[in-house]
């Protein structure tokens, strides 16, 4: 325990030196006071990514059909809650789209921060996407893009919650929550054969995700050009991180759309970029192993 406390103190001292004092409004919130839990979860996640396929190598794969159905709809409902609550909280606080500071909306800022805590926590929940791949022996879907996106988002949002838990930070999660409502509802419904003919929006998921990236970058750059007191270094980091996702997405797009014959699988979405699998019910490609029916 003493070694853990020493490591925790060392990490907290380093983070204070790099970023300065944390936002006092989130002090005491679950998992936020120390970076050690977030770091530990991430290390466990990476160990599962590395050791999981080795453990499953000589073992039968799991179907997980019922588990995936419950999981998809649970994440859909959580995403819907975050979407609605972020819209209501930012609206009640008079948030601006152009640039919103950290201390301008009073109680509405705290309300936004509470939703963003759930957004941070949802990134821990989404580690299950990879674990489903491991248990179903879909190792080809555990790509660099998949692991990079999942591991980095969880750690980045721990930092966001501690230093910039409201204001300008509300925009990206609002967009992403909407995308996740569309995606995970599709994933869940696609496991029900009678619903497949009604899932008209699968063709728009890739376009929506690309628009999400571009809008997020434009929104962030707007706050750099016309400042409102929001930390500029955080804005520049966000643009840089989003740029890495755009690069990886474009690479995926080229590999998926340009090098595949038209008769092959339907287009995949960004968060499906690491996924091209056959589901037991005849679907393929998704963040957790469901969706995107193949053309006959």
C-alpha positions, 0 to 999 in steps of 0.5 A: 500500500505504501508503494501505491501511495508513493506512486499516487503522490508522484503522479499527482505531483507531476500532473500538478506541475504540468497542468496546474491546480485542478478544478475544485468543482469536481473534487471528490468525484469518483475516480477523479482525485487520483490518476492511479485508478484510470492508469490501472484500468488502462494497463489491465485493458492493454494486458487483456489486449495482449494476453487475451488472444493467447489465452483463448487460442486453444479454447472455443469462442463464445457467442455472447449474442444475448450479452451483446444485445443487452450491452448495445441497448444499455450503451444506447440509453446511456448515450441518449441520456448524455445527449439530452442532458448536455443539450438541456444543461448547455441551453439552461446555462446560455452556452455559446457555440463559438467559445464558452469559458469555464466559469461563465454559467454557474450551476449549469457548468456543474450540471455539464460537468456531471454529464461529462463525468458519465461520458468519461466513465462510458469510455471505461465501459467501452473497454468491453468492446475489445473484451467481446472481440477476445472472447469471440476470438475475433482477433483481426478486429483488435487493430491499432486504431481500435486500441489507440482510440479506446485507451486514449479516450479514457485517459484524455477524459480523465484529464478533461474532467480534472482541468476543463470539466465544462464550458467549451468541453461540452461540444464534442461529447454532445456530437459523439453521444448522438453518434453513439445513439445511432450506432449502438441502437443499430448494433442492438437492433441488428441482432434481431432478424425481424428488425433488419429491414427497418435499419435504414440509417446504417448507410449514413453512419460513416458520413456522420462520423466524419462530419463529427470530426470536422465539426469538432475541429472547426469548433475548437479552432474557433475558440483559438481564433476568438479566445474566451479564456478557455486554456489554449493549450488544451484546445491545441491538444484537442485539435492535434488528437482529432487530427490523428483520428482523421489520419487513421480514419482516412487510412481506414477509408482508403483500405476499406473503400478503395481497395475493396471490390464493390461486391464485398461488404457494405461500408463500415463506420469509423468506430467499426474501422477495426472490425470486419467479422461474421456474427452468428446471426449473419451480420458483420462489422461493429465495435462489439461484434454485431451489425452490418449485414453482408450483401447477398 
